[in-house]
Amino acid sequence: MDDFATRTYGTSGLDSRPLFGETSARDRIINLAVGGFTSVVVLVTVIGSFVFPSWPPRPLNIFFAVCILLACGSTIVLIFWYRQGDLEPKFRNLIYYMLASIMLLCLCANLYFHDVR
């Protein structure tokens, strides 16, 4: 078992960075924080589209929520592929960019739902 830790698998020790799936604790905490915050913002926005300004909901509010959920769907697929190792690590920045865009879209939707001028 001691020999297992010293194997280089043909790299001869030139590059000790992990390829996929192995991230530092700091990266995992950042991913959970950003993903969790985005999930809460999207959930509040989707619920708000049905509740505000009054019941029954406006069709435009529901359409706005569906568009946000479609944007979330493509981001979730990218995150799934990234976690499986099918995407290169440089796509992490694209995922962060898409999450920021979704949060801005949710902000815009909430401002619209609450009729902020």
ZIPE-V13943 format. One record per residue. N is the residue number from 1. RES is the residue in three letters. SS is DSSP state (H for helix, E for strand, L for the rest). PSI is psi in whole degrees, -180 to 180 (* if undefined). NEAR is the number of other ideal C-beta (glycine too) atoms within 8 Angstrom. Layout:
n=N res=RES ss=SS psi=PSI near=NEAR
n=N res=RES ss=SS psi=PSI near=NEAR
This chain:
n=1 res=MET ss=L psi=-28 near=4
n=2 res=ASP ss=H psi=-33 near=5
n=3 res=ASP ss=H psi=-27 near=6
n=4 res=PHE ss=H psi=-38 near=6
n=5 res=ALA ss=H psi=-22 near=6
n=6 res=THR ss=L psi=1 near=6
n=7 res=ARG ss=L psi=143 near=6
n=8 res=THR ss=L psi=-13 near=7
n=9 res=TYR ss=L psi=43 near=4
n=10 res=GLY ss=L psi=-3 near=4
n=11 res=THR ss=L psi=-12 near=7
n=12 res=SER ss=L psi=32 near=5
n=13 res=GLY ss=L psi=13 near=5
n=14 res=LEU ss=L psi=-40 near=4
n=15 res=ASP ss=L psi=111 near=4
n=16 res=SER ss=L psi=11 near=3
n=17 res=ARG ss=L psi=140 near=4
n=18 res=PRO ss=L psi=148 near=6
n=19 res=LEU ss=L psi=-72 near=6
n=20 res=PHE ss=L psi=155 near=7
n=21 res=GLY ss=L psi=-31 near=7
n=22 res=GLU ss=L psi=108 near=5
n=23 res=THR ss=L psi=162 near=7
n=24 res=SER ss=L psi=166 near=5
n=25 res=ALA ss=H psi=-36 near=5
n=26 res=ARG ss=H psi=-44 near=6
n=27 res=ASP ss=H psi=-40 near=8
n=28 res=ARG ss=H psi=-39 near=9
n=29 res=ILE ss=H psi=-42 near=8
n=30 res=ILE ss=H psi=-45 near=8
n=31 res=ASN ss=H psi=-43 near=9
n=32 res=LEU ss=H psi=-39 near=8
n=33 res=ALA ss=H psi=-48 near=8
n=34 res=VAL ss=H psi=-45 near=10
n=35 res=GLY ss=H psi=-41 near=10
n=36 res=GLY ss=H psi=-43 near=8
n=37 res=PHE ss=H psi=-43 near=9
n=38 res=THR ss=H psi=-40 near=11
n=39 res=SER ss=H psi=-42 near=8
n=40 res=VAL ss=H psi=-43 near=8
n=41 res=VAL ss=H psi=-43 near=12
n=42 res=VAL ss=H psi=-42 near=13
n=43 res=LEU ss=H psi=-44 near=8
n=44 res=VAL ss=H psi=-39 near=10
n=45 res=THR ss=H psi=-44 near=14
n=46 res=VAL ss=H psi=-43 near=11
n=47 res=ILE ss=H psi=-41 near=8
n=48 res=GLY ss=H psi=-29 near=11
n=49 res=SER ss=H psi=-29 near=14
n=50 res=PHE ss=H psi=-30 near=10
n=51 res=VAL ss=H psi=-42 near=7
n=52 res=PHE ss=L psi=148 near=8
n=53 res=PRO ss=L psi=-22 near=6
n=54 res=SER ss=L psi=170 near=4
n=55 res=TRP ss=L psi=138 near=5
n=56 res=PRO ss=L psi=156 near=3
n=57 res=PRO ss=L psi=152 near=9
n=58 res=ARG ss=L psi=142 near=6
n=59 res=PRO ss=H psi=-33 near=6
n=60 res=LEU ss=H psi=-35 near=6
n=61 res=ASN ss=H psi=-42 near=14
n=62 res=ILE ss=H psi=-40 near=11
n=63 res=PHE ss=H psi=-42 near=8
n=64 res=PHE ss=H psi=-44 near=12
n=65 res=ALA ss=H psi=-40 near=13
n=66 res=VAL ss=H psi=-41 near=8
n=67 res=CYS ss=H psi=-40 near=9
n=68 res=ILE ss=H psi=-42 near=15
n=69 res=LEU ss=H psi=-34 near=10
n=70 res=LEU ss=H psi=-40 near=8
n=71 res=ALA ss=H psi=-37 near=12
n=72 res=CYS ss=H psi=-36 near=10
n=73 res=GLY ss=H psi=-46 near=8
n=74 res=SER ss=H psi=-35 near=9
n=75 res=THR ss=H psi=-40 near=12
n=76 res=ILE ss=H psi=-39 near=8
n=77 res=VAL ss=H psi=-44 near=8
n=78 res=LEU ss=H psi=-41 near=13
n=79 res=ILE ss=H psi=-41 near=10
n=80 res=PHE ss=H psi=-47 near=8
n=81 res=TRP ss=H psi=-39 near=9
n=82 res=TYR ss=H psi=-43 near=12
n=83 res=ARG ss=H psi=-27 near=7
n=84 res=GLN ss=H psi=-17 near=7
n=85 res=GLY ss=L psi=10 near=8
n=86 res=ASP ss=L psi=-17 near=5
n=87 res=LEU ss=L psi=152 near=8
n=88 res=GLU ss=L psi=159 near=4
n=89 res=PRO ss=L psi=-22 near=6
n=90 res=LYS ss=L psi=-17 near=6
n=91 res=PHE ss=H psi=-12 near=10
n=92 res=ARG ss=H psi=-38 near=8
n=93 res=ASN ss=H psi=-37 near=7
n=94 res=LEU ss=H psi=-40 near=9
n=95 res=ILE ss=H psi=-44 near=12
n=96 res=TYR ss=H psi=-40 near=9
n=97 res=TYR ss=H psi=-44 near=8
n=98 res=MET ss=H psi=-37 near=12
n=99 res=LEU ss=H psi=-39 near=12
n=100 res=ALA ss=H psi=-40 near=8
n=101 res=SER ss=H psi=-40 near=9
n=102 res=ILE ss=H psi=-41 near=15
n=103 res=MET ss=H psi=-39 near=11
n=104 res=LEU ss=H psi=-38 near=8
n=105 res=LEU ss=H psi=-39 near=11
n=106 res=CYS ss=H psi=-40 near=13
n=107 res=LEU ss=H psi=-46 near=9
n=108 res=CYS ss=H psi=-42 near=8
n=109 res=ALA ss=H psi=-44 near=15
n=110 res=ASN ss=H psi=-38 near=11
n=111 res=LEU ss=H psi=-38 near=8
n=112 res=TYR ss=H psi=-44 near=10
n=113 res=PHE ss=H psi=-38 near=13
n=114 res=HIS ss=L psi=6 near=8
n=115 res=ASP ss=L psi=48 near=6
n=116 res=VAL ss=L psi=128 near=5
n=117 res=ARG ss=L psi=* near=2
